[in-house]
Amino acid sequence: MKCVMFVCKKNSSRSQMAEGFARILGAGKIKVTSSGLEASQVRPEAIATMKDIAIDITHQTSNALSEFKPEDFDVVISMCGCGVSLPPEWLERDYFDDWQLDDPAEQPEIFPRVRDEVKERVEALIETVV
């Protein structure tokens, strides 16, 4: 089973939504976690936007990338263009991609659009790596 890391700047919105989708859509196919270049907190807007489609991410936590070992992951996805800021060992996993999604924290009205984009990409990722 492939281990997937979604990483973003603060692990508060995009990476949290990706983790939520991957846990549901990839159940039994992949293991998933998310982190940030720095830890913060899961944004209430991310929780509410996911709840709108019956996915509960209230128990997910915001974690710093430094809490994890790159060798424990096969797949690394940067959500925000932060791939250039990742330590090289994270970029050298079996599969790396940088999705560069808009930041809904800056524009809360785009949370639903970003959520839907994340879902499409997670679905495609699961098909690619499984």
Protein Blocks (a to p, Z undefined) as FASTA:
>chain_A
ZZdddddfkopmmmmmmmmmmmmmmgokaccddddfbdcbddfklmmmmmmnopafklpc
cddfklpcfklpfbdcdfklpmmmpcfklmmmmbdcdekpacfklmmmlmmmmmmmmmmm
mmmmmmmmZZ
